Amino acid sequence: MKTDRGLLGYIVLSILTCGIYSYYFIYTVARDVNTACAGDGKSTGGLVQFILLSILTCGIYSWWWQYSLGNRLAANAPRYGLSFTENGTTILLWLLFGSFLCFIGPFIAMNIIIKNTNSICMAYNRYNGLI
């Protein structure tokens, strides 16, 4: 699984592709997290679910998706000997209240998701002898 995602690459590629990369990013993160966290009884919604429910809820589902992803990553970290201090609540607070800080909050929330996803994927790769 991919372990070298970065916030700068996410921002630049999203701008260059007029936002299309951000949807590809959601697809790959959901796929990788569902693989690395398989067996926990949960599932991270994929791209189609993300788009449809975000439209139906005027964007609120995207916050829920990120919140749930943060909680799932934090809950599965001990499986791989990891410990994340950030969870879904941290991400949600950065998304909501961090927007008042010159709109930097959503970028910090995305950086937390990227960092924790990379860590889980690296641990999964190590655990399964893929690296």
LOKOLPA-668601 format. One line per 10 residues: for each residue z, y, x of N, C-alpha, C. Coordinates in steps of 0.2 Angstrom, whole numbers. Last residue first. Example, Ala and Ser with C-alpha at 12.3 -4.5 7.8 and 13.67 -1.06 7.14 Angstrom:
35:-11:64:36:-5:68:39:0:64 | 39:-28:66:39:-22:62:39:-16:66
This chain:
13:-26:37:12:-21:43:15:-24:49 | 16:-35:27:9:-32:27:8:-27:33 | 27:-42:24:24:-44:31:17:-41:31 | 35:-38:14:30:-43:13:26:-45:19 | 43:-28:20:46:-34:17:41:-40:16 | 33:-19:23:37:-22:28:40:-29:26 | 29:-15:11:24:-17:16:28:-21:21 | 41:-10:5:37:-15:2:33:-19:7 | 43:1:14:48:-5:14:45:-11:11 | 32:9:11:33:6:17:38:1:18
35:11:-3:28:7:-1:29:5:6 | 46:19:-2:46:12:-6:40:8:-4 | 41:30:5:47:26:8:47:19:5 | 32:35:-4:30:33:3:35:28:6 | 40:39:-14:35:34:-15:33:31:-8 | 48:49:-8:51:43:-10:46:37:-12 | 38:58:-5:42:56:0:45:49:-2 | 32:61:-18:28:58:-13:32:55:-7 | 44:66:-25:40:60:-27:36:57:-22 | 46:77:-17:51:72:-18:48:65:-20
35:84:-19:36:82:-13:41:77:-13 | 36:87:-33:31:83:-31:32:80:-24 | 47:96:-32:48:90:-36:42:85:-34 | 41:106:-24:47:103:-22:48:96:-25 | 32:111:-34:29:108:-27:35:104:-24 | 39:115:-44:35:109:-45:33:106:-39 | 46:127:-37:49:121:-40:45:115:-41 | 39:138:-35:39:133:-30:42:127:-32 | 38:150:-43:34:144:-45:34:138:-39 | 48:158:-39:41:160:-37:36:154:-38
58:151:-46:58:153:-39:51:153:-37 | 56:146:-59:58:153:-58:59:155:-51 | 54:133:-56:48:137:-58:50:144:-58 | 66:126:-55:63:128:-49:57:133:-50 | 69:122:-68:72:128:-66:69:131:-59 | 59:111:-70:61:116:-75:63:123:-72 | 57:104:-58:51:106:-62:53:112:-67 | 70:103:-53:65:107:-49:59:109:-53 | 75:95:-64:78:101:-62:73:106:-58 | 67:83:-62:67:87:-68:70:94:-67
72:79:-49:65:81:-50:64:85:-56 | 85:76:-52:83:81:-47:76:84:-48 | 83:66:-62:87:72:-64:85:78:-59 | 78:56:-55:74:59:-60:77:66:-62 | 85:59:-38:83:54:-44:79:58:-49 | 89:59:-21:86:62:-27:84:57:-32 | 94:51:-12:99:55:-15:96:59:-21 | 90:34:-10:88:40:-11:93:45:-14 | 91:21:2:95:25:-3:92:32:-4 | 86:4:5:85:12:5:90:15:1
84:-9:5:89:-7:10:88:1:10 | 76:-13:-6:73:-13:1:78:-10:6 | 85:-12:-17:81:-18:-16:78:-19:-9 | 88:2:-17:93:-3:-14:90:-10:-13 | 77:8:-24:78:9:-17:83:4:-14 | 76:7:-38:74:1:-34:75:2:-26 | 82:19:-42:85:12:-44:83:7:-40 | 73:28:-37:80:28:-35:83:22:-36 | 61:25:-44:61:24:-37:69:24:-34 | 66:27:-57:64:21:-55:64:20:-48
68:41:-57:74:37:-58:72:30:-56 | 55:46:-54:61:47:-50:67:43:-50 | 49:41:-66:47:39:-59:52:40:-54 | 55:49:-76:56:42:-76:54:39:-69 | 51:62:-71:58:60:-72:59:53:-72 | 37:60:-73:40:62:-66:47:60:-66 | 37:58:-87:34:53:-82:37:54:-75 | 42:70:-92:46:64:-93:43:58:-88 | 32:79:-88:39:80:-85:43:73:-86 | 22:74:-96:21:74:-89:28:75:-85
26:76:-109:26:69:-106:25:69:-99 | 24:90:-111:31:88:-110:31:81:-107 | 11:93:-114:13:93:-107:20:91:-106 | 9:92:-128:8:99:-124:11:99:-117 | 9:79:-132:15:82:-132:15:89:-128 | -5:75:-131:-1:75:-138:6:79:-138 | -7:77:-118:-11:81:-122:-7:81:-129 | 2:67:-113:3:74:-111:-1:79:-115 | -4:56:-118:3:58:-121:4:65:-118 | -16:55:-111:-16:55:-119:-9:58:-121
-12:55:-98:-17:60:-100:-16:61:-108 | -4:43:-97:-2:50:-94:-6:56:-98 | -12:33:-101:-6:35:-105:-4:42:-103 | -22:34:-91:-24:35:-98:-18:37:-102 | -13:31:-79:-17:37:-80:-19:39:-87 | 2:22:-84:-4:24:-80:-7:30:-82 | 20:22:-83:13:23:-87:8:25:-82 | 29:9:-75:27:16:-75:20:17:-78 | 41:-1:-82:34:0:-80:32:7:-80 | 54:-13:-79:51:-7:-81:44:-6:-79
60:-24:-74:60:-24:-81:57:-17:-84 | 58:-27:-61:64:-23:-63:65:-22:-70 | 47:-33:-57:53:-37:-58:59:-33:-60 | 40:-21:-46:39:-27:-50:45:-31:-51 | 39:-11:-37:46:-11:-41:45:-17:-46 | 27:-11:-31:33:-12:-27:39:-13:-31 | 18:-10:-42:18:-16:-38:25:-17:-34 | 22:2:-48:22:-4:-52:22:-10:-48 | 19:10:-37:26:9:-39:27:3:-44 | 5:9:-37:9:6:-31:16:5:-33
1:14:-49:-1:7:-47:4:4:-42 | 6:27:-49:8:22:-54:7:15:-52 | -1:32:-38:6:31:-37:9:26:-43 | -14:31:-43:-12:27:-37:-5:26:-36 | -14:40:-54:-16:33:-55:-14:29:-49 | -10:52:-48:-6:49:-53:-7:41:-54 | -22:54:-40:-15:53:-37:-10:50:-42 | -31:56:-49:-32:50:-45:-25:49:-42 | -26:68:-54:-26:62:-59:-27:56:-55 | -28:76:-43:-21:75:-45:-21:69:-50
-42:76:-41:-38:72:-37:-31:71:-39 | -46:86:-51:-47:79:-52:-43:74:-47 | -44:99:-48:-38:95:-51:-40:88:-52 | -55:103:-40:-53:106:-47:-48:102:-51 | -55:98:-28:-59:94:-33:-57:97:-40 | -48:107:-20:-55:106:-19:-59:102:-24 | -35:106:-26:-39:112:-26:-47:111:-25 | -32:93:-22:-32:95:-30:-36:102:-31 | -33:94:-9:-38:90:-12:-38:91:-20 | -22:102:-6:-28:104:-4:-34:100:-8
-11:95:-12:-13:102:-14:-20:104:-13 | -11:83:-5:-11:83:-12:-14:90:-15 | -9:88:8:-16:84:6:-16:84:-1 | 4:93:7:-2:97:9:-9:94:7 | 11:81:4:11:87:-1:5:91:1 | 4:65:7:8:71:9:7:77:4 | 4:47:11:3:53:6:7:59:8 | 5:36:18:4:42:21:2:48:17 | 5:23:13:11:26:15:11:33:18 | -2:11:2:-3:18:5:4:21:7
0:-6:4:0:0:0:0:6:4
